[in-house]
Amino acid sequence: QVQLQESGPGLVNSSQTISLTCTVSGGSITANFYYWTWIRHASGKGPEWIGWIGYTGSTLYSPSLKSRASISRDTSKNQLALQLSSVTPEDTAVYYCARGARNIYSYAYDFWGQGTQVTVSS
């Protein structure tokens, strides 16, 4: 059973950087055809895809966040990381990591972390 666990500071000052870690167990982040994804959900708004790091180490970001977001991985620890710089209160949200699974027929997020609340103070 794949499990994902987000961790990191819950409160960040404006202009600073949100730094989060997603620890994955039960499956390798280098396993073929998986895309390890960061998604956030702000109160009162719909979920927003931030980006992913794929099984080869390639990355893809939302155009709206590309200039500020960086997703990386530590394969020795089986962990993902998200850094979102120059944050404002608009970045306040619950941040999730999830596994995107691709097969011949579909793409879906089959496993999610529980999410971690990050509040950016003004």
Disulfide bonds with the S-S distance in Angstrom:
Cys22-Cys97 2.07
